[in-house]
């Protein structure tokens, strides 16, 4: 069976991949098509925007975090019953953690899906022919089927761009005009995903521009291809917990769809709010504190002392808990905002999480602990002021040592690294004695 499925890529970051992706998803959803969004790489922000634009949770596909088999199984599982699959790439098409490894191009090859290229045409015209030729011919195992231009000044400008496409043999599918209204409200870690009303308004503006300037019917036609009938691999997992409590509110909400599905196979998942609830669910025998924006809600998180005590008591009694990034900050003694105000937190780990002098730290992470290899990703602007020792040495994607710590107190394990455990059947060894 054939259905439209494609990867939206670009020559570089900032060309407009996310802008075009969100507009297309909304256009297709408005046509009552079932759209399944995916995101190459470990990004949490774009997946949230995809969900708002399409109405379906967006799934991460990452060839550093997971095996090719897992990527294919995951993709097949979510595409089997929908109308259109849209995969947003990461950075430039061929940019990986090591040459092309982990790139959007590698994902496209692994899934055998065509590519729609987004090109920033702001300061170019026929010269884009050379760029298109390079992207089309650099790797013969990928299929660049069409191109959508961004920041186009006029129809006359677009005519030069179409000439470039025809001479190279890549189909021009349309463009987005140069317009400052075609943007999404931003925040320091990415995008203000809490402001859903403004985001929906922005996506509607994008979709209107896409409808006007992009040939949707032709796009769906040239990207229609056979869907693999590969049998989805089911991993038999015995329930291990009575109640898995997952923090989910305005402050904590960065989590992988497949990680949560794995937790659901291990027990009943119940969501709770460190901001609004007074205590952990009473039956909880596993707790997950994901990342998010605790620094924006530091005052309110600090005021909720009953939740602090509930989590503190749970950990002191030996309860299993995993906290990553923002969740780890919450377990610290305090969070200092970028204004210099310190707010007391749970105080399991005697350290300070500070937003002062913000500096981005990011990258893939790899480490071994309790005889198991773990893979994850780090992305934050905060820093930890601490003398606590790390229980594992972590490494970057190229094998270099990094100073990112993995902390443990009793059965509470925490760190900046967002671990992907959906492709790791023995990840719970993390809590072995």
N, C-alpha and C positions, 0 to 999 in steps of 0.2 A: 504494500500500500504506500502510495506517495502522499506526502504532505509538506507544506512549507516549513523549512527549518534552516536557520542560518546563524552565522556568527557576525556580529557587528564589530569591526576592527578599525584601527586608524594607524597612520604613519607615526604618530607620537601622542603622548599625553597632552590633553588640552585642546585636541582637535574638535571635540564635540561628540564623542562616543555616547556618553551618558545622555546628553541632550537629545540626540537622535533616537536612542534606544527608548527613552521614556515617551517621546512623542509617538513613535511607532506603536508601542504597546498600548497606549491609550486609544489611538486610532483603531487598532484591531479589536480592542475590547468594546469600543462603541459600535462596531459592526457585529457584535454578538458572537465573535469568535473566541474560543477558549485559548488563551495565551499562556504558555508556560515559560516563565523567565528563568534564566541561569546567569551566573556571573563567574567568569574566569578569575581565579585567584582567591585570596582570603578576605576580601573586602566585606564589611558589614553594612556600610552606609548605602552603597548602591543597591544592595539586595532589598533594603527597606523601601527605597524609592521605587524599585521594580514592583514590589507588592502593591504600593499605592497606585501605580499606573495601570497594572494589569488585573488586580484583584486576586492574585495568587501568590503564595510565598515563593520567593526566589531562592534557588539552590546553588551553592558554591561548587565549582568544579576546579580542582587544584591538583596538578600532577606532582607537586612537591609533597603536599600533605597526604595524598592518597595514591594508590596503585592505578595503573591504566584499567585494570579489570573493574575496580570499584567505580571509577569514573564512568565507564561504559554502562555498568549495571545501574548506577544512579540515574544517568541520563535516560536510559531506556524505560526505567520505572516511571518516571514523571512524564514522558512523552507519549506513552502508549494510548492514552485516552483523550488527548487534547487536539486542537485544530492546528496550532502554530507553535513552534519552539523558537524562542529568541534568546541567543546567548550573547551577552556583552563581553567583549574582550578586556584585556588589561594592558595598560601602557601602549607602546607601539606593537604592531602585529607580531614581530619577531623578537620582542624583548622578553628574555627569560631570566631566571636567577643565575644561569650559566649558559651564555650564548642563547640558543633557542629553547633550552630545557625549561619546561614549565610555562612557555609562552602561549599566547592565544593561538598562534599558528599550530603549535603542537596539539592543542585541544581540538582544533578543527580537523586535523589529520586523524587523531584518535577516534573521533566521532564520525568522520567522513561526511562533514557538512560543508556547504559552500560559504563563502565570505562576502559580506557587503562592506566595502571600505568607506570610511568617513574621512574626507580630506578638507583641511582648513585652506580655503582658497582666498583668504583675506588679502594677501599681497602677491598673488600670482595669477597667471592666465594659462597660456598654452604651455608654459614650462612644466605644468603638472603632468604633461605627457611622459616626461622622463621619470617622474616619481611613480606614476602608474605602471609604466613598463617595468620598472625595477621590482615593484611589489608583485606584479603578475608573474614575473619570470624568475625571481630569486629562488623559489622552491617550487619545483614542478609538481610536487605532491599535494599542493593546495589549489583551491579553485576560487579565484577572485571573480565573482560573477557580475558585480555591479558596483557603482560608486554613488554616494550621496555627498554633495559638497556643502560646506558650512561657511558662513560669513560671506555670502555672495552679494555683490554690490548692486547688480541689476540684471535684467534679462540679457543685455548686451554682454555683460561679464560672463554670464552662464553660457552664451554661445561659444566663446573661446574655450571654455572648459569642456563643452561637448565635443568640439573638434579634437581636443586632446584625447578624449575617451575613444572616439571612433578610430583614430589613427593607431591607437594601441590595441584595440579590440576588447575594451572593457565597457560594459553598457552604462550610460549615464541614466540614473534613476530619478534625479531631481536635486533639489537643494533647499537649504534654509537661508533666508536672507539675513543680511547684517542688521541685527535688531537687538537693542539692549534689553528688551522685554523677554527675550528667549533665554531665560536664566532661572536657576533655582536658588532660593535663599540659602546662604552659606553659614557655616559655623566652624570654629577653629579645628575640630577633628574631622570635618567633612561638611555635612549638611544638617540643617536644623530640622531633623525628622519629626520632632514633636509638633512643629507648626504645620499640621496636616492640611488645614484650610488653605494656607498660602501655597503649599506645595501642590495641592490639587488644582488650584487656580493657575499656577505656572505651567503645570503639565497640560492643562486644557489649552492654554495659549500655544504651547508647542505642538499639540496635536492638530490645532487649526492650521498652523503653518505647514505642517507635514501634509495634511489633506490638500492644501492649496498648491504645493510646489513639488510633491513627490508622487510618482506613479505607483500607487500601492498595488494595483492589480498586476502590473508587470513585475514588481518586486516579488510578489507571492508566486507568480508563474515561473520565474527563472530560478527560484530557490527551492522549488518543490522537488523532492527526491525521496527515494525509498527509505522507509524507516526500518532499521534493523529489527529482526524478530528474535534477537538474542534473548534467551531465557534469563530472567532476572534471578540472580543468585540470592537465595534466602539463607541467612545465617541463623541457625537454631540457637536461641538464647533462653536459658531458664530464668524465670523471675528470681531476683535475689533480694529485693527490697520491698517492704510493705508500702512505703510512701516516699517518693522522691520529691523533695521540695525545691523548686526552681524559682529564684528571684526574678521577677519580671514586673517592671514599672517604668516610670520616666527616667529613673537613675540607672537601672540595670536592664539591658535588653539586647546586648550584642551576643547572639548565639547562632550556631550553625543548625539549620533545619535537620540535617542528618544526625547530628549529635543528639538532638532532642528525641528523634525517632529511636535512636539506640537506647536512650534512657527509658523510653516507653516500653521497650522490650524487657527491661530489667525490673520494672515495677510500675505502680500507678504514679504518674506525674501530676503534682499539684503545684500551682503557681501561688506565690505569696509576694507581698510588697514590703521591703525594708522601710519604705517611706510611710506607708499608710496602715499596715497591720501592726498589732501590738506584740505578737510573738510568732515563732515558727509554728507550722502545723504540728499538732501534738503527736501525731503518729509518725513524723518524719524520722527515717533512719538513713537517709542520704540527703545532703544539701548541696546545691550548685549555685554559686554566686558568680554570674557571668560579668563581663565588662559592660561599660556604659559611660554615663556622664555623672558620676557621684560628686564631682567638684561643683557642678551647677546646682546641686541640691544638698550641699554640705550642711547648711544650717538646719534644714528639716531632718536630714538623716541623723544629725547630732542630737537633736531634741528627742528623738524616739528612743529613750533609754530602756524601755521595756523590751524592745526588739534587741537592743545591744545585749541585755542580760540574758535573753532567751538563747541567742546564738552563742554567747560566751558559755553558758551552762551546758548547752548541747555539746560543745567541743570539749569542755572539761570532763564530761562524762564519757568521752571516747567516741562520740559520733563522727561518722565519716563526712567530710566536707571538702569540696574543691572550689577554690576561688581564683579567678583570673583577672588580671589587669584592674579594672575598677572594683571588682569584688575583693581583690587583695588589698586595695587602698582602703576599703571600708573596714577591713579587719585590722588595720594599722591603729596606732595610738591616736593619730590625728590626721586630718587633711588640711593642708594650708592652701588657701585660695591664692590666685595671682595678685590679689590686693594685700596679701600678707596676713589675713585673718586665719587663725587656727581653730578648727572645730574638732572636739574629741569624738573618737569613733569607738569601735568595739574593743580594741586594745588586746587582741590575741597576739599579734606580732608587735613587739616594742620598737616601733619605727615611725617615722613621719613621712607621709606622702605629700609632696609639695608641687604646686603649680607655679611657683615663683621661677622667673627666668626660664620660661617654657622653651623646650628644645625637642624637636621631633626625633624619636628613636624608633626605627622600624627594621624589619627583616624577618626572614624565615629562621626558625630555631629547631635544633635537633639535639636530643640528649638521651642518655640511658639512665634508668633508675630502676632498682629492684629487678635487674635482668631483662628489662623491656625497653625497646627503643620508642621514643615519643617524638612526634613531629608537630610543629605549631608555627605561630606567627606572632610577632610583637609589633605593636603600633601604639605609641602614646607620646604625650607631651609632658607628662609629669615626671618627677624623679623621686626616688626613695632615699631618705637619709637614715642609714642603718648600719650597724655593725654585725647584724645577724649573719651567720654562715649559710651558704647554699649547700643543699644536700646533693646537688648534681652539677657537673660542669656542662654548660650549654654551648652549642656551636652554631655558626651561621651556615648558610646553604653551601658555601664553598669550603667548609671544614675549619674555618677560623674560630678560635676561642672568643667568646663574648662574655661580658660581665653580668649578664642577666641571671638573677638568682631564682632558684626553686627553694621555697621555704616549707618547713614542716614543723608543726607542733601537735603532738599526739596523732590524731587521725585527720587533722586539718592540713591540707596541702595547698599552697598558693604561690603565685608568681605572675609576672607580666605576660608570660607566654599563653596565648590562646591555643590550647591543644585540640587537635582534630582526632577524635577517638572512634569515629564511625567506621573506620577501616582498620581498627586495632582490637582484635577479639579479646586480648588479655590486658587491656588498659587499666582495669581495676587493680592490677598488681601494684599500682601507684600507692595503694594503702596497705601493702604488706608490711609486716613488722620486720 
